[in-house]
Amino acid sequence: MRIAWAGRALPGVFLVVLAGCASVNPRPDYERVEQHVADAVGENALAPADDAEAVRALVAARLEGGLSADEAVQVCLLNNPRVRSALLRVGIARAELVQAGLFQNPSLSLSLRLPDGGGLSNLELGIAQNIAELWLIPIRKRVAEGELESAILEVARDLSAVALEARAAYYSAVGLGREKEIVDENRAVAEQLLDAALARMQAGSGSSIDVNLARSEFMQTEVALRNAALAAFEGRRSLAVLLGIKTPPDDLVLTDKLPDPPAWTLTSESLVSTAEANRLDLRAATYFVDVAAARVQQEQLSVVADVEVGVGFERDARGRRGDRPWLADTLWASAEAGALTAPSLRPREKQPTDTILGPTLSLEVPLFDQNQAQIAKAQFIYQQALLNREALLLDVTQETRGAFQRARTAWDVANYYRDNFLPLLQENLELSRTAYRAGKISLLSVLEAQKLLLASRGRYVESLRNAAVAVTDLEKAVGTPLARVLSDVPPATTQPASRPATEVQP
């Protein structure tokens, strides 16, 4: 009978042992995060969180020979410590899933009581296992699996946002560097105008007032150049922080220029639909709703969460039969016989030992606490998850519309500067210079025309920088690269691209 019972128990013991041998391997989860990030930003460059040597080699390869915008995104994903720290959240969620599938350890009880006259002790031995795990582990694993999926999507969303922030910082640094170059060019133009005013005064056709006006304009460009240099440094420093590198900001070589305006072939509503299908945080919110629903079921099943079955063994105490008290036995025998008498040599009777073996059962009786509070709490969390997902959907919708409008407006402003405003101001400055050399107008008119052109050139570059950053913000709102969205548009819906650039350079 005992052999048959052991044969039935061995498969269960084997399963418990296998569960105890579970290991944590988050590498496939990291690869899924990497794929989600690649879909969101167009770059696939996540490194294992524990491979520092490989990271250093890859970063050095990207930095060598200059850095493009795509390479900046790659370096950020490879090297930013916050990115690598966020990736470990997925490993934590994987460990929680492994833990959710493990049985509780069995409990072993031992009781040993010694008789006062010596001999064998009373022994009680029991081993028990909580069988409530049989119905709690499946739902617990379902909760942990949902939390893992949610963690993968949330981490991928966070990493995508950081990567796009690095791209925006790259274009911002490029734009600030170009603005510094323009201020330097403006300084050279102001210096030429000062030289022309000095030449006219020496020739007797100009005045010291014109010279002082030209000199003050030149001095303003000197101040502007210093401020532009500081802004360019800060732009590169912010980029270096996102890249996770200690390279001096001025040593960064940025090879890409500010991008050309895209052909706007989409409407805000089509982008809203794209965002609803691609936003990782929306998908994570859906998983969180599923997790909350599973937690309600888990709490309902936990009304009786402690049911232990096992085997108990008990052996009664037994007095000792070994060393006899010979002196006491001799005295007792002599007293009974009335003379000195030897004790009886007949051995004592054996003392029986009772042994008991049988199953045990222990369970928590849900008399006062029927887990009502935890069930209600789980239901509240589920309702909260539903409302949070609904609120997030509203945020995504309006965020996408706002990002689309800002990007479209930014590119329209940049195109207007390039195609209309700058050519007009350039022509006006040339006419003013010609008239000034001919003595038809004063230097003040030339200065006004020059200041307007120089300021507009700076604003044009600023509009290009703002437009590049706005497109990056739009990609973040939509959850996928804009180039991929534009490539999915049927040819029949495409509209003519923006007008080509004129000879005016920013």
Summary of the structure (lengths in Angstrom):
residues: 506
radius of gyration: 41.5
end to end distance: 93.8
largest distance: 163.3
contacts: 1514
relative contact order: 0.12
helix: 68%
strand: 8%
